């Protein structure tokens, strides 16, 4: 073989070797690349899997936590029945006057709030076929009958504390059909007997007369009650009055609308104007729209502060407003000012969330937990009542609020409810954090009825939420 032939042969062999080497490297590169991609894919897949597992685990944990916090309906009902039965056994005659330092008729505002809660519980007993339904119903009926379905101090009163009881009168009208017989408990026979049909319009006529008087007094000054005003729009000079009075106007407007009466709007409008005046005009407006909370009355607007220099937002006072907004929206879901009430309700909700303390309660001074800080039932119950209603009506997200609602309810039952049914940690009557102190488990408040009313409103709304 010639040198050129050898050279060509070597060149050819070299090229072939080179080509084989290149192909080998390409294959190795492809193999390595494939392995690399496979590893990356496997890692990413594992990451995705781990992420899904973690997400699912967190979700499951949230569900588990909520399930653990979520009370059973029977337990909520049992807690309310225990508390209410204790009260009814203590006061077997609902029409008998109360006596705290002096005698008062039992249709005063504190008892009116209790009966608001009892109406809610009684209706829940009916819906759940509870065995206590008729006994509770009879207790309310006896109370209204004893007072002839009248506001305290008569139909000409302009004091909201006097017509708070009218909420229950209107509720009883709504609960009972005038064409049906009324259940009556025959104590001697130990059974329920059915009486003749009654004209339940008589249950609400005094309330209509009272509200008509307020409308007629739009330009009539008044100096009695809890403050003076130039006309009835300005009668609610303290925020508690919003709870005592606004739902009365709303419920009456609802009933008149159902009766197809053209005058229903004037009750809704009167309530709105009175609410708006308290919110925007009295003492420059008792609602701090920037912070979403209310000063109790003109004495607490700035420059007044707590001893620690904070704004004085009294818990129960804000609870009264929060409950009033809920009860008003419930009665008038298509009312002319529904959106306005809803806006204030949501603004308050955002503010209230920031005020809840680590132990689950709202303290008596919302902006200053050091100002007589500690557990307190009434404000806490009213806030949870309002939040549960908001979740049930789609205004508040259940995922966020249900754990708060259920955990706080459980705490109230565990911390405040005595084995015999009495309630502890109830701040007595007053208008600011320092009143009726100390608040304690074993200290009975001066009036033991309105705290129970707040507790029953809260519990019944939770039962509704559990069944939504």
Buried (B, 14 or more C-beta within 10 A) or exposed (E): EEEEEEEEEEEEEEEEEEEEEEEEEEEEEEEEEEEEEEEEEEEEEEEEEEEEEEEEEEEEEEEEEBEEBBBEBEEBBEBBBBBBBBBBEEBEEBBEEBEBEEEBBBBBBBBBBBBBBBBBBBBBBBEBEBEBBBBBBBBBBBBBEBBEBBBBBEBEBBBBBBBBBBBBBBBBBBBBEEEEEBBBBEEEEEEBEEEEEBEBEEBBBBBBBBBBBBBEBBEEEBEEBBBEBEBBBBBBBBBBBBBBBBBBBBBBBBBBBEEEEEBBBBBBBBBBBBBBBBBEEBEEBBBBEEBBBBBBBBEBBEEEBBEEEBBBBBBBBBBBBBBBBBBBBBBBEEBEBBEBBBEBBBBBBEBBBEBBBEEBBBBBBBBBBEBBBBBBBBBBBBBBBBBBBBBBBEBBEBEEBBBBBBBBBBBBBEBBBEEEBBBBBBBBBBBBBBBBBEBEBEBEBEBBBBBBBBBBBBBBBBBBBBEE
